[in-house]
Amino acid sequence: MSLSLSSVGTMDGGITQSPKSLFREEGREVTLECEQNLDYSAEYWYRQDLGQGLRLIYYSHIVNAVQKGDVSEGHSASQEKKAFFPLTVTSTQKNQTALYLCASSRDTVKNCHLISVRKCVPKPFFPPGGRVF
């Protein structure tokens, strides 16, 4: 069985995601790379299953402070540098076939208490000209 991962890329930089498309046997680990040159503090990984809306996997507002989203099971993420936010699918399964999206935004969490960080997640930036591959 294979796993298909698709992602969005931009024509003019800003956020770069790789690989663009990937097929992997079940039970294998795969890492999706997300790099941004916008100097934004907040980064997000979303997953969109066929016929469903976007669901948050992980997000980070501060380097080395990655937070779980609504569907983090079966995934891991890290952010050791501000510009890089890789997502790993720890053991690929058929039910993980989806569109994976990385997004970035200016950080507004400094105006909130850290306990309430989920309520303060700003609207993510999806650059104009982005294409689905």
C-alpha positions as CSV (number, residue, x, y, z in Angstrom):
1,M,0.0,0.0,0.0
2,S,1.2,3.5,-0.6
3,L,0.7,6.8,1.1
4,S,0.3,10.0,-1.0
5,L,1.3,13.3,0.5
6,S,0.7,16.5,-1.5
7,S,1.7,20.0,-0.6
8,V,1.4,23.6,-1.7
9,G,4.3,25.6,-3.0
10,T,4.7,29.2,-3.9
11,M,5.9,30.8,-7.1
12,D,7.6,33.8,-5.5
13,G,9.1,32.5,-2.3
14,G,7.9,33.3,1.1
15,I,7.1,29.7,2.2
16,T,8.6,26.6,0.5
17,Q,7.4,23.1,1.2
18,S,9.0,19.9,0.0
19,P,8.6,17.4,-1.3
20,K,5.7,18.5,-3.5
21,S,4.3,15.0,-3.8
22,L,5.3,11.7,-2.3
23,F,4.2,8.1,-2.3
24,R,5.4,5.9,0.5
25,E,4.8,2.3,1.6
26,E,2.7,1.9,4.8
27,G,4.7,1.7,8.0
28,R,7.5,4.0,6.8
29,E,8.5,7.3,8.3
30,V,8.5,10.4,6.1
31,T,9.5,14.1,6.8
32,L,7.9,17.1,5.1
33,E,10.1,20.2,5.1
34,C,8.7,23.7,5.5
35,E,11.0,26.8,5.1
36,Q,9.9,30.4,5.2
37,N,11.9,33.6,4.6
38,L,9.3,36.0,5.8
39,D,10.9,36.4,9.3
40,Y,7.5,35.5,10.8
41,S,7.5,33.9,14.3
42,A,4.4,31.7,14.0
43,E,4.3,28.6,11.8
44,Y,1.6,25.9,11.3
45,W,1.1,22.5,9.8
46,Y,-2.4,21.6,8.6
47,R,-3.8,18.5,7.1
48,Q,-6.8,18.4,4.7
49,D,-8.3,14.9,4.1
50,L,-10.5,14.4,1.0
51,G,-13.8,16.1,1.4
52,Q,-12.8,17.7,4.7
53,G,-11.7,21.1,5.9
54,L,-8.3,22.0,7.3
55,R,-7.2,20.5,10.6
56,L,-4.3,21.8,12.7
57,I,-1.5,19.3,13.3
58,Y,1.1,21.3,15.0
59,Y,2.0,25.0,15.5
60,S,4.9,27.0,16.9
61,H,5.2,30.7,18.0
62,I,8.6,30.4,19.5
63,V,11.6,28.3,18.5
64,N,11.7,25.0,20.4
65,A,8.2,25.4,21.7
66,V,6.1,23.3,19.3
67,Q,2.4,22.8,20.3
68,K,0.1,20.0,19.4
69,G,-3.0,20.8,17.3
70,D,-6.2,18.8,16.8
71,V,-4.7,15.9,14.8
72,S,-1.2,15.4,16.1
73,E,-1.3,11.7,16.6
74,G,0.9,9.8,14.2
75,H,2.9,13.0,13.5
76,S,5.8,14.8,15.2
77,A,7.3,18.3,14.6
78,S,10.2,20.4,15.7
79,Q,11.5,23.9,15.2
80,E,15.1,24.4,16.1
81,K,15.4,27.4,13.8
82,K,12.9,30.1,13.2
83,A,12.8,29.6,9.4
84,F,12.5,25.7,9.5
85,F,9.5,23.7,10.7
86,P,9.7,20.1,9.6
87,L,6.8,17.7,10.1
88,T,7.3,13.9,10.4
89,V,4.7,11.3,9.7
90,T,6.0,8.7,12.1
91,S,4.4,5.6,10.5
92,T,2.6,6.1,7.3
93,Q,-0.9,4.6,7.0
94,K,-3.6,4.7,4.3
95,N,-5.8,7.0,6.5
96,Q,-3.0,9.6,6.4
97,T,-3.3,10.2,2.7
98,A,-4.1,14.0,2.6
99,L,-3.0,17.4,1.5
100,Y,-0.5,18.7,4.0
101,L,-0.1,22.5,4.2
102,C,2.5,24.6,6.0
103,A,1.6,28.2,6.8
104,S,3.2,31.2,8.6
105,S,2.0,34.4,10.2
106,R,3.2,37.3,12.2
107,D,3.2,36.4,15.9
108,T,0.5,38.1,18.0
109,V,0.8,35.8,21.0
110,K,2.9,38.3,22.9
111,N,-0.3,40.1,23.6
112,C,-1.9,37.1,25.3
113,H,-1.1,34.9,28.3
114,L,0.8,31.8,27.4
115,I,-2.0,29.6,29.0
116,S,-4.4,31.0,26.4
117,V,-2.1,30.6,23.4
118,R,-4.6,28.5,21.5
119,K,-7.2,31.3,21.7
120,C,-4.7,33.7,20.3
121,V,-3.5,31.9,17.2
122,P,-3.5,34.5,14.4
123,K,-4.8,33.9,11.0
124,P,-2.1,32.0,9.0
125,F,-0.5,33.5,5.9
126,F,-1.0,31.6,2.7
127,P,1.0,33.6,0.1
128,P,-0.8,34.8,-3.1
129,G,0.1,32.8,-6.1
130,G,0.3,29.5,-4.2
131,R,-0.4,26.4,-6.2
132,V,-1.5,22.9,-5.4
133,F,0.7,20.3,-7.0
